[in-house]
């Protein structure tokens, strides 16, 4: 059977630590995972978020927040470099939250 997930933006944007208790409700309603936006630096504590997910057995997938200031296809060198750095950051977030080894 395919896993079923829920997008966190249906509850809040940004989705922060104050919303972590919702993970239990999501799981109780039968969801297998939650889709979180890749948090901006400092927006959430990754260890705290992972613990909250692990505590209820909820998987996680991430959606990148792209913008013109971090644009891989930009001719502007700074925006292009910021895009590369951001993608590296998204992988770090995925590892920290367990997205890579969950679903």
Secondary structure, 3 states (H helix, E strand, C coil): CCCCEEEHHHCCCCCCHHHCCHHHHHHHCCCCEEEEECCCCCCCCHHHHHHHHHHHCCEEEEECCCECCECCCCCCHHHHHHHHHHHHHHHHHHHHHCHHHCC
